[in-house]
Amino acid sequence: MNAKLMADEINYWSVLIYYNDKKNTVISSKTTVNSESELSEEEKIIYNKLKDWRADKAREAQLPAYIIFHNIHLMSIARHKPCTLDDLENVNGIGKSKVEKFGIEILEVLENA
């Protein structure tokens, strides 16, 4: 999304919103995952462990699970199996704040999966 204050006789905001078609959401520069069915058996196991972890985090924080991470992000993590915080931050859709807040725990889930 881009936003810009337009200065004219009357100031106003101009907003341009970009979106991805859900069927073809790119979650890394190399891989597109459309659904859970596209994951390997090993990736599905990791994905389910990540979903369990997310559910616990959501319960603790009294938030909906999607606020912690969306399913597509968990699928991307399961597919790429990052080993470091830098690797995790390179997964498309996962920003620095999520890595700082949850990165170590996610890497632990991956190690134990």
DAKA-V865845 format. One record per residue. N is the residue number from 1. RES is the residue in one small letter. SS is DSSP state (h for helix, s for strand, l for the rest). OMEGA is omega in whole degrees, 0 to 359 (* if undefined). D_CENTER is the distance of its C-alpha to the mean C-alpha in whole Angstrom. Layout:
n=N res=RES ss=SS omega=OMEGA d_center=D_CENTER
n=N res=RES ss=SS omega=OMEGA d_center=D_CENTER
This chain:
n=1 res=m ss=l omega=174 d_center=17
n=2 res=n ss=s omega=176 d_center=20
n=3 res=a ss=s omega=181 d_center=23
n=4 res=k ss=s omega=175 d_center=26
n=5 res=l ss=s omega=180 d_center=29
n=6 res=m ss=s omega=181 d_center=32
n=7 res=a ss=l omega=180 d_center=36
n=8 res=d ss=l omega=175 d_center=39
n=9 res=e ss=l omega=174 d_center=41
n=10 res=i ss=l omega=179 d_center=39
n=11 res=n ss=l omega=177 d_center=35
n=12 res=y ss=s omega=178 d_center=32
n=13 res=w ss=s omega=172 d_center=29
n=14 res=s ss=s omega=183 d_center=27
n=15 res=v ss=s omega=176 d_center=24
n=16 res=l ss=s omega=183 d_center=22
n=17 res=i ss=l omega=176 d_center=19
n=18 res=y ss=l omega=175 d_center=17
n=19 res=y ss=l omega=178 d_center=15
n=20 res=n ss=l omega=174 d_center=14
n=21 res=d ss=l omega=185 d_center=16
n=22 res=k ss=h omega=182 d_center=14
n=23 res=k ss=h omega=185 d_center=16
n=24 res=n ss=h omega=181 d_center=15
n=25 res=t ss=l omega=178 d_center=12
n=26 res=v ss=s omega=180 d_center=11
n=27 res=i ss=l omega=168 d_center=8
n=28 res=s ss=l omega=181 d_center=10
n=29 res=s ss=l omega=185 d_center=14
n=30 res=k ss=l omega=191 d_center=16
n=31 res=t ss=l omega=172 d_center=14
n=32 res=t ss=s omega=177 d_center=13
n=33 res=v ss=l omega=180 d_center=12
n=34 res=n ss=l omega=183 d_center=14
n=35 res=s ss=l omega=178 d_center=14
n=36 res=e ss=h omega=183 d_center=14
n=37 res=s ss=h omega=179 d_center=18
n=38 res=e ss=h omega=178 d_center=17
n=39 res=l ss=l omega=175 d_center=16
n=40 res=s ss=l omega=180 d_center=19
n=41 res=e ss=h omega=178 d_center=20
n=42 res=e ss=h omega=180 d_center=19
n=43 res=e ss=h omega=177 d_center=15
n=44 res=k ss=h omega=178 d_center=16
n=45 res=i ss=h omega=179 d_center=18
n=46 res=i ss=h omega=180 d_center=15
n=47 res=y ss=h omega=180 d_center=12
n=48 res=n ss=h omega=176 d_center=15
n=49 res=k ss=h omega=178 d_center=15
n=50 res=l ss=h omega=178 d_center=12
n=51 res=k ss=h omega=178 d_center=12
n=52 res=d ss=h omega=178 d_center=15
n=53 res=w ss=h omega=181 d_center=14
n=54 res=r ss=h omega=179 d_center=12
n=55 res=a ss=h omega=177 d_center=15
n=56 res=d ss=h omega=180 d_center=17
n=57 res=k ss=h omega=181 d_center=15
n=58 res=a ss=h omega=178 d_center=15
n=59 res=r ss=h omega=179 d_center=19
n=60 res=e ss=h omega=184 d_center=19
n=61 res=a ss=h omega=183 d_center=18
n=62 res=q ss=l omega=179 d_center=19
n=63 res=l ss=l omega=171 d_center=16
n=64 res=p ss=l omega=183 d_center=15
n=65 res=a ss=h omega=183 d_center=12
n=66 res=y ss=h omega=176 d_center=9
n=67 res=i ss=h omega=179 d_center=10
n=68 res=i ss=h omega=175 d_center=9
n=69 res=f ss=l omega=173 d_center=5
n=70 res=h ss=l omega=179 d_center=6
n=71 res=n ss=h omega=183 d_center=7
n=72 res=i ss=h omega=177 d_center=6
n=73 res=h ss=h omega=177 d_center=3
n=74 res=l ss=h omega=177 d_center=6
n=75 res=m ss=h omega=180 d_center=8
n=76 res=s ss=h omega=177 d_center=7
n=77 res=i ss=h omega=180 d_center=8
n=78 res=a ss=h omega=181 d_center=11
n=79 res=r ss=h omega=187 d_center=12
n=80 res=h ss=h omega=177 d_center=12
n=81 res=k ss=l omega=181 d_center=13
n=82 res=p ss=l omega=182 d_center=13
n=83 res=c ss=l omega=181 d_center=16
n=84 res=t ss=l omega=177 d_center=16
n=85 res=l ss=h omega=177 d_center=14
n=86 res=d ss=h omega=177 d_center=14
n=87 res=d ss=h omega=180 d_center=13
n=88 res=l ss=h omega=180 d_center=10
n=89 res=e ss=h omega=179 d_center=10
n=90 res=n ss=l omega=175 d_center=11
n=91 res=v ss=l omega=183 d_center=8
n=92 res=n ss=l omega=178 d_center=7
n=93 res=g ss=l omega=179 d_center=5
n=94 res=i ss=l omega=184 d_center=5
n=95 res=g ss=l omega=182 d_center=8
n=96 res=k ss=h omega=182 d_center=11
n=97 res=s ss=h omega=178 d_center=11
n=98 res=k ss=h omega=179 d_center=9
n=99 res=v ss=h omega=179 d_center=10
n=100 res=e ss=h omega=184 d_center=13
n=101 res=k ss=h omega=189 d_center=13
n=102 res=f ss=h omega=189 d_center=11
n=103 res=g ss=h omega=182 d_center=12
n=104 res=i ss=h omega=180 d_center=15
n=105 res=e ss=h omega=179 d_center=15
n=106 res=i ss=h omega=179 d_center=12
n=107 res=l ss=h omega=177 d_center=14
n=108 res=e ss=h omega=177 d_center=17
n=109 res=v ss=h omega=180 d_center=15
n=110 res=l ss=h omega=179 d_center=15
n=111 res=e ss=h omega=184 d_center=19
n=112 res=n ss=h omega=185 d_center=20
n=113 res=a ss=l omega=* d_center=19
